Amino acid sequence: MKKLRIGYVPNNKALNVPGDRRRIVFWAKERGHEIVTNLEEKFDVLVLSERSDLRFFVKSKKKTPIIFDLVDGYLARESLAKDLFRGTSKVATRQLSGVPRPFTHFVQDICVSASAVICSSPEQSKLIRKYSNNVHIILDSHDEIPLLKFNGRNRHFKNTSSLIWEGLPVTLGGIKTISSALIRENSTYGTGIKFVTNQEYFRLLGQFFPSSTATSLRKLLGPMAQDTEIIPWNVENLIATAKISSAAIIPVMLSNQLQFLKPENRLLIMWKLGLPALTSATPAYMRVARVSNSDVICKTNSEWETKLNLLRNDIDYSEELVRRGQQYLEENHTRELLLQKWDNVFQSVV
């Protein structure tokens, strides 16, 4: 493939958020292509993030191929009120042009107009294929995360009594769904949780209604929040915290369709960090658990309690979870596999 100049409407102007640096920026850098964020310049193909003014590009008369990187499950069925509120809010704040309408309508239109659509899971792909016949499934690159060996015999529950949770604060609601299991674990064994995340966040559109993560944790966990620690998210802190933690928890608020359709990135990151992990029963996590033959899924609070106890009392079980997880990574999520998938997208449109 010739070296390309890729016009890009990013999630963040600095190109340093995961949706940029772990995706198109990663591929372009590895393959030697140039990213152009000033769309007044010439470029060979245009890539749109979810932060783009989707309607503007639907109406564009330019003949340049458009690739839409639809990472989140915005085509999932939500209530009309919630869908309309999201679309209206984005129009009101000028993230989108046009008249207010359900956000899914904006997404559907750009999927129809784009030369290709990228998503992050087979579950999302099924929804998108109603509007595009050129859909590609690509997870984030985790190259910034080192592959660590299982070191649980030094950081086992009986020694460190610490769990790790990693992610954006807007996904903390999943903690509430397993709070009774976590509170019982804490009261019985003194187990705390280290949250590697932002200390402050916005509850609406990433820029409105600022909130404190510490305040949210107090609401979610009550008195147990005193045994939690918030560690600012960066790669170095994530690695350092993983090295002193016993296991990872990835609970998801299943009633939230966007969270329900999230891909498996967080589980793969924990496996790469050498940690056993337990997750909620989302389609992506259940799919990966099935393929890797890993007993990571918890469907009830009782299952969370049982499997946390199993991790505590059977270190061989913990080590086996990591072994199977890292074998899955080796077979399904290597750098070359990811790069080839990105190659395939661009080869399909240029």
Backbone torsions as a table, in degrees:
resi	resn	phi	psi	omega
1	MET	NA	136.6	177.2
2	LYS	-67.2	157.7	177.0
3	LYS	-70.2	131.3	-173.4
4	LEU	-108.3	149.8	164.2
5	ARG	-99.9	116.1	-172.1
6	ILE	-107.9	110.8	172.0
7	GLY	-68.3	137.0	-175.0
8	TYR	-142.9	129.4	170.9
9	VAL	-100.9	102.7	-168.3
10	PRO	-83.9	169.9	170.5
11	ASN	-72.8	-31.1	-177.0
12	ASN	-146.5	135.5	-175.2
13	LYS	-58.5	-30.4	-179.0
14	ALA	-78.8	-8.5	179.7
15	LEU	60.8	27.3	-174.1
16	ASN	-111.9	1.5	175.8
17	VAL	-83.5	157.7	-176.0
18	PRO	-53.6	-39.0	-178.5
19	GLY	-63.9	-16.6	174.9
20	ASP	-101.1	-60.0	-169.5
21	ARG	-69.0	-27.7	-179.1
22	ARG	-90.9	0.3	-175.1
23	ARG	-124.2	-107.8	-173.3
24	ILE	-61.5	-36.2	-179.2
25	VAL	-65.6	-40.4	176.7
26	PHE	-58.4	-50.6	-177.2
27	TRP	-64.9	-46.7	-177.6
28	ALA	-60.5	-41.6	179.8
29	LYS	-65.3	-44.2	-177.9
30	GLU	-66.9	-34.9	-176.4
31	ARG	-96.7	-2.9	176.1
32	GLY	80.4	23.9	176.0
33	HIS	-90.0	161.1	-177.4
34	GLU	-105.7	131.0	175.9
35	ILE	-92.9	129.2	179.9
36	VAL	-120.2	115.1	179.9
37	THR	-97.9	-12.7	174.4
38	ASN	-89.1	102.3	-173.2
39	LEU	-75.9	2.5	171.3
40	GLU	-77.4	-19.2	178.5
41	GLU	-81.9	168.0	178.1
42	LYS	-80.6	144.0	175.7
43	PHE	-151.5	162.1	-174.5
44	ASP	-90.8	-30.9	-177.5
45	VAL	-151.2	149.2	-178.1
46	LEU	-112.9	129.2	176.6
47	VAL	-112.1	128.7	-179.9
48	LEU	-108.8	130.7	169.8
49	SER	-86.5	176.8	178.1
50	GLU	-68.4	-14.4	179.8
51	ARG	-85.4	0.4	-177.9
52	SER	-72.5	158.0	170.0
53	ASP	-78.5	90.0	-170.0
54	LEU	-61.1	-41.1	-178.1
55	ARG	-64.5	-38.4	179.9
56	PHE	-57.2	-42.6	-176.8
57	PHE	-79.9	-23.5	171.8
58	VAL	-64.3	-38.7	-177.7
59	LYS	-84.1	-8.2	-176.7
60	SER	-63.1	140.8	-179.9
61	LYS	-95.5	-1.4	-178.8
62	LYS	-66.1	147.8	-178.0
63	LYS	-91.6	-1.3	-179.3
64	THR	-62.3	134.1	177.1
65	PRO	-59.5	140.1	178.7
66	ILE	-114.0	132.3	172.9
67	ILE	-115.4	126.5	-179.8
68	PHE	-104.6	119.9	179.5
69	ASP	-95.4	93.4	-176.0
70	LEU	-97.7	85.6	-174.0
71	VAL	-72.3	-40.2	-174.4
72	ASP	-95.7	159.5	-175.1
73	GLY	-83.0	57.1	-175.8
74	TYR	-70.7	-10.5	176.4
75	LEU	-91.5	2.4	178.0
76	ALA	-65.9	151.3	-178.5
77	ARG	-75.4	113.5	174.2
78	GLU	-118.0	176.4	175.9
79	SER	-65.6	146.9	179.5
80	LEU	-59.3	-38.2	-178.9
81	ALA	-62.2	-43.8	-179.2
82	LYS	-68.0	-42.0	179.0
83	ASP	-63.0	-44.8	179.8
84	LEU	-67.1	-38.4	178.9
85	PHE	-62.8	-42.1	179.4
86	ARG	-63.2	-46.2	179.6
87	GLY	-64.0	-43.3	-179.8
88	THR	-64.7	-42.0	179.7
89	SER	-62.1	-40.7	-179.5
90	LYS	-68.9	-34.7	175.9
91	VAL	-69.9	-43.8	-177.7
92	ALA	-62.7	-32.7	-179.6
93	THR	-95.6	8.4	175.4
94	ARG	66.0	21.9	169.0
95	GLN	-73.2	-28.1	177.7
96	LEU	-127.0	146.5	173.3
97	SER	-98.2	170.6	179.5
98	GLY	98.8	-170.5	-179.2
99	VAL	-89.8	151.0	179.1
100	PRO	-60.8	137.0	175.1
101	ARG	-164.1	170.8	180.0
102	PRO	-54.5	138.4	-176.4
103	PHE	-62.2	-34.0	179.7
104	THR	-58.7	-28.6	179.3
105	HIS	-67.3	-38.6	175.5
106	PHE	-62.5	-43.4	-177.8
107	VAL	-67.1	-43.7	178.3
108	GLN	-58.8	-43.7	-177.7
109	ASP	-62.7	-42.6	-178.8
110	ILE	-72.6	-31.1	175.9
111	CYS	-63.5	-38.9	177.1
112	VAL	-66.7	-40.7	-174.2
113	SER	-78.7	-30.5	-173.6
114	ALA	-69.7	151.0	175.9
115	SER	-73.6	-28.2	177.7
116	ALA	-154.4	151.6	176.1
117	VAL	-125.8	132.9	175.6
118	ILE	-107.6	137.8	172.9
119	CYS	-133.1	-174.9	-172.6
120	SER	-119.1	7.5	177.7
121	SER	-160.0	155.0	175.3
122	PRO	-60.3	-32.3	-179.7
123	GLU	-64.6	-41.2	176.6
124	GLN	-69.1	-37.3	-178.0
125	SER	-58.5	-37.8	180.0
126	LYS	-60.3	-37.4	179.2
127	LEU	-72.4	-38.8	-175.0
128	ILE	-73.3	-30.3	-176.1
129	ARG	-64.8	-12.2	173.9
130	LYS	-70.4	-19.9	-173.8
131	TYR	-121.7	-7.0	-179.0
132	SER	-148.7	141.5	176.3
133	ASN	-104.0	13.7	177.1
134	ASN	-134.9	77.6	-175.6
135	VAL	-112.0	135.5	-178.8
136	HIS	-126.1	139.1	-178.6
137	ILE	-104.8	116.5	-178.6
138	ILE	-138.9	121.9	174.1
139	LEU	-79.1	170.7	175.0
140	ASP	-67.2	153.1	167.5
141	SER	-76.6	138.5	175.8
142	HIS	-115.5	28.4	-179.1
143	ASP	-59.9	-28.1	-179.1
144	GLU	-73.1	-10.6	179.7
145	ILE	-100.0	125.5	179.3
146	PRO	-75.6	153.4	174.1
147	LEU	-84.6	112.3	-178.4
148	LEU	-106.1	144.5	175.5
149	LYS	-74.0	154.2	173.4
150	PHE	-61.5	126.1	-178.6
151	ASN	-127.2	29.8	-171.8
152	GLY	-66.1	-19.8	-178.9
153	ARG	-71.4	-17.1	175.5
154	ASN	-97.4	-24.1	-175.5
155	ARG	-120.8	28.5	-177.3
156	HIS	-66.1	160.2	-177.1
157	PHE	-49.4	-41.7	-173.2
158	LYS	-67.6	-16.8	179.7
159	ASN	-101.4	-41.9	-172.2
160	THR	-112.1	-27.7	179.2
161	SER	48.2	50.9	-177.5
162	SER	-139.6	130.3	174.5
163	LEU	-103.4	159.5	176.8
164	ILE	-122.7	138.2	171.7
165	TRP	-124.9	134.8	-178.2
166	GLU	-133.0	139.4	177.5
167	GLY	154.2	-172.5	176.9
168	LEU	-84.1	144.5	-178.4
169	PRO	-58.2	-27.6	-178.9
170	VAL	-64.6	-14.3	178.3
171	THR	-98.5	8.2	-177.8
172	LEU	-64.8	-17.9	-178.6
173	GLY	-55.6	-26.6	178.2
174	GLY	-60.7	-28.9	179.1
175	ILE	-60.6	-37.2	-179.5
176	LYS	-60.4	-34.7	-176.4
177	THR	-67.8	-19.6	179.2
178	ILE	-123.0	19.6	-174.1
179	SER	-60.5	-36.5	-178.5
180	SER	-65.1	-38.4	177.4
181	ALA	-66.3	-41.5	-178.9
182	LEU	-68.6	-40.0	179.8
183	ILE	-65.9	-39.5	177.5
184	ARG	-66.8	-40.1	176.5
185	GLU	-60.8	-41.5	-179.6
186	ASN	-68.7	-44.4	-177.5
187	SER	-69.5	-30.2	-177.7
188	THR	-85.9	-41.3	-172.5
189	TYR	-119.0	-3.9	-179.0
190	GLY	74.1	19.5	-177.2
191	THR	-70.2	126.3	176.2
192	GLY	-104.2	175.3	-179.8
193	ILE	-131.2	131.6	174.2
194	LYS	-100.6	121.1	-179.5
195	PHE	-101.9	111.3	177.1
196	VAL	-93.7	101.2	-171.4
197	THR	-164.5	-178.3	176.9
198	ASN	-79.2	144.2	-179.6
199	GLN	-78.8	-22.3	176.9
200	GLU	-132.0	151.9	177.9
201	TYR	-156.0	168.4	178.2
202	PHE	-108.5	136.7	-176.2
203	ARG	-85.4	-14.1	-177.7
204	LEU	-133.0	122.3	172.9
205	LEU	55.3	21.5	177.5
206	GLY	69.3	12.5	-179.5
207	GLN	-150.7	-1.2	-178.2
208	PHE	-127.0	152.3	179.0
209	PHE	60.0	72.3	178.7
210	PRO	-62.9	143.2	-179.0
211	SER	-138.8	156.5	177.7
212	SER	-97.3	130.2	177.5
213	THR	-63.6	-38.6	179.1
214	ALA	-61.5	-41.5	177.9
215	THR	-63.6	-42.0	178.8
216	SER	-61.7	-40.8	-179.8
217	LEU	-66.1	-36.8	177.1
218	ARG	-63.3	-37.3	178.0
219	LYS	-70.0	-35.4	-176.0
220	LEU	-80.1	-35.0	-171.0
221	LEU	-118.8	-4.7	179.6
222	GLY	60.6	-139.9	-177.3
223	PRO	-58.1	-26.2	-179.7
224	MET	-62.8	-20.5	-178.6
225	ALA	-57.5	-22.1	178.9
226	GLN	-69.1	-17.8	177.3
227	ASP	-101.2	22.7	173.9
228	THR	-112.5	158.0	177.5
229	GLU	-134.5	131.3	177.3
230	ILE	-98.9	119.7	-177.5
231	ILE	-113.7	119.9	-176.8
232	PRO	-53.1	135.3	-176.0
233	TRP	-74.7	121.4	160.2
234	ASN	-156.7	165.5	-173.9
235	VAL	-59.9	-41.9	-177.8
236	GLU	-63.3	-44.0	179.4
237	ASN	-66.2	-37.5	178.8
238	LEU	-62.1	-45.9	-179.2
239	ILE	-64.5	-46.6	-178.5
240	ALA	-62.3	-40.3	-179.8
241	THR	-69.4	-39.6	178.0
242	ALA	-59.8	-36.1	-176.6
243	LYS	-69.0	-19.0	179.7
244	ILE	-113.9	12.8	179.6
245	SER	-106.5	158.8	-176.7
246	SER	-93.3	-36.3	-176.6
247	ALA	-163.2	163.9	179.5
248	ALA	-111.3	147.8	174.2
249	ILE	-121.4	137.3	-179.9
250	ILE	-133.3	70.9	177.3
251	PRO	-79.6	146.4	-176.5
252	VAL	-130.2	138.9	174.0
253	MET	-78.1	99.8	-171.0
254	LEU	-67.9	-20.4	179.3
255	SER	-75.9	-14.4	177.7
256	ASN	-90.1	110.7	-173.3
257	GLN	-62.2	-35.7	177.5
258	LEU	-63.7	-42.2	178.4
259	GLN	-70.9	-38.1	-179.4
260	PHE	-59.7	-34.8	-176.9
261	LEU	-96.7	9.3	176.9
262	LYS	-61.0	146.3	177.0
263	PRO	-75.9	-173.1	-170.4
264	GLU	-92.4	15.0	-174.0
265	ASN	-51.9	-45.4	-173.5
266	ARG	-66.1	-37.1	177.4
267	LEU	-65.9	-43.7	-179.2
268	LEU	-64.3	-36.2	177.9
269	ILE	-64.0	-43.5	-179.9
270	MET	-65.0	-39.7	175.5
271	TRP	-62.4	-40.8	179.8
272	LYS	-63.7	-32.8	178.5
273	LEU	-80.2	3.5	176.6
274	GLY	79.0	23.7	-176.4
275	LEU	-110.5	136.8	166.9
276	PRO	-69.5	148.2	-176.4
277	ALA	-139.9	149.2	172.6
278	LEU	-118.3	141.7	-175.9
279	THR	-133.5	164.4	170.3
280	SER	-76.9	170.5	-173.9
281	ALA	-90.7	67.5	173.1
282	THR	-88.2	160.7	179.7
283	PRO	-56.3	-42.8	-178.0
284	ALA	-65.7	-45.9	-178.8
285	TYR	-67.8	-37.5	177.9
286	MET	-66.5	-38.2	177.8
287	ARG	-62.5	-47.8	-179.2
288	VAL	-66.7	-38.9	177.6
289	ALA	-60.8	-40.2	179.8
290	ARG	-66.7	-47.2	-177.6
291	VAL	-66.7	-39.3	-177.8
292	SER	-87.1	-5.8	-177.0
293	ASN	55.4	47.3	-176.8
294	SER	-113.5	131.7	-177.2
295	ASP	-87.3	72.6	-174.9
296	VAL	-111.7	-11.0	-171.7
297	ILE	-84.4	132.8	175.0
298	CYS	-123.7	120.8	-176.6
299	LYS	-99.7	-18.0	-179.0
300	THR	-137.1	164.9	175.4
301	ASN	-60.2	-35.3	178.2
302	SER	-62.1	-41.0	177.6
303	GLU	-66.3	-38.1	176.3
304	TRP	-60.0	-45.2	179.3
305	GLU	-62.4	-46.0	-177.7
306	THR	-61.7	-45.3	-175.7
307	LYS	-76.8	-30.3	172.0
308	LEU	-63.3	-40.8	176.8
309	ASN	-65.0	-37.5	178.6
310	LEU	-64.2	-42.5	176.6
311	LEU	-62.1	-37.9	-178.9
312	ARG	-66.7	-42.0	-169.5
313	ASN	-96.8	-10.9	-177.0
314	ASP	-132.4	91.4	-177.1
315	ILE	-67.6	-27.1	177.2
316	ASP	-66.3	-35.7	176.6
317	TYR	-63.3	-44.4	177.7
318	SER	-59.9	-45.4	-178.4
319	GLU	-65.2	-36.6	179.6
320	GLU	-67.4	-37.4	176.6
321	LEU	-59.7	-42.9	179.5
322	VAL	-67.9	-41.4	179.9
323	ARG	-59.9	-47.1	-179.5
324	ARG	-66.4	-38.4	178.8
325	GLY	-63.8	-43.8	-178.6
326	GLN	-72.5	-28.8	172.9
327	GLN	-66.2	-40.1	176.3
328	TYR	-60.1	-43.6	178.3
329	LEU	-59.6	-44.7	-177.8
330	GLU	-62.9	-31.7	-176.5
331	GLU	-92.1	-23.1	-170.1
332	ASN	-128.3	-10.7	-171.5
333	HIS	-144.0	58.6	176.9
334	THR	-96.7	165.8	178.4
335	ARG	-58.9	-45.5	-176.4
336	GLU	-66.5	-36.6	176.3
337	LEU	-62.7	-43.3	179.1
338	LEU	-64.3	-45.8	-179.1
339	LEU	-61.1	-39.9	179.9
340	GLN	-65.3	-36.4	178.1
341	LYS	-64.6	-41.4	175.6
342	TRP	-65.1	-41.2	175.8
343	ASP	-54.0	-45.7	-176.7
344	ASN	-61.2	-38.0	179.2
345	VAL	-60.3	-51.7	-174.8
346	PHE	-70.8	-34.2	176.7
347	GLN	-65.5	-23.8	-179.2
348	SER	-79.4	-11.8	-175.6
349	VAL	-124.4	-14.9	-178.0
350	VAL	-118.9	NA	NA
